[in-house]
Amino acid sequence: MGPQREVFELRVPCTTVRTETEWVKTVEPGWNVLVGPGEIAAAATRAPPEESNAAPYGDGRAAQRVVEALATK
C-alpha cells in the first residue's frame, strides 16, 4: 500500500503531483487529485469531498471471512 491509498482509507485529502496513478479508485470519489506543478497550491487548499462509506479496496475483514468459510467446510 502507498500513501495515496492510506490517506484515502483515513479520508484525508491527497494531492498527487503526477498525470496518472495506479490508485484510480482514490481519484474517482475525489479524495485524491492529480495535478501538474502549477496546480499544487489550489489542489492542496481545496475542500475535502463529501463523506461516504465507499470501500473500493474492501473493509479489512477478508482474512476473517476466509477463516469462517474454511471452518464451514
C-alpha positions in Angstrom: 0.0 0.0 0.0 1.2 3.5 -0.7 0.4 7.0 0.7 -2.4 7.6 -1.8 -4.3 4.6 -0.7 -3.5 5.1 3.0 -4.9 8.7 3.1 -7.9 7.5 1.2 -8.6 4.9 3.9 -8.2 7.6 6.5 -10.3 10.0 4.5 -7.6 12.7 4.3 -7.5 14.7 1.0 -4.4 13.8 -1.1 -2.8 15.8 -3.8 -0.6 13.8 -6.2 1.8 15.7 -8.5 1.5 13.3 -11.4 -0.6 12.9 -14.5 -1.6 9.3 -13.7 -1.9 7.0 -10.7 -2.1 3.3 -10.1 -4.7 4.1 -7.4 -7.5 5.3 -9.6 -10.1 4.4 -7.1 -8.8 7.1 -4.8 -9.4 9.7 -7.6 -12.9 8.8 -8.5 -14.6 9.8 -5.2 -12.4 13.0 -5.0 -10.1 12.1 -2.1 -7.1 12.2 -4.4 -6.5 14.7 -7.2 -3.8 14.5 -9.9 -2.2 17.9 -10.7 0.7 19.4 -12.6 3.3 21.6 -10.9 1.4 24.8 -11.4 -1.8 23.4 -9.8 -0.4 22.3 -6.4 -1.5 25.3 -4.3 -5.1 25.3 -5.5 -5.4 21.5 -5.1 -3.8 21.4 -1.6 -6.2 24.1 -0.3 -9.4 22.6 -1.8 -12.3 21.5 0.4 -12.5 17.8 1.2 -15.0 15.8 -0.8 -18.3 14.7 0.6 -18.0 11.9 3.2 -19.0 8.4 2.0 -18.9 4.8 3.0 -17.0 3.9 -0.2 -14.7 1.0 0.4 -13.4 0.0 -3.1 -10.4 -1.8 -1.5 -12.5 -3.8 0.9 -13.4 -3.5 4.6 -10.3 -5.1 6.1 -12.1 -8.3 7.1 -11.0 -10.6 4.2 -8.9 -12.9 6.4 -11.8 -13.3 8.9 -14.2 -14.3 6.1 -11.7 -16.8 4.7 -11.3 -18.5 8.1 -15.1 -18.6 8.5 -15.6 -20.0 5.0 -13.0 -22.7 5.7 -14.4 -23.6 9.1 -17.8 -24.3 7.5 -16.4 -26.9 5.1 
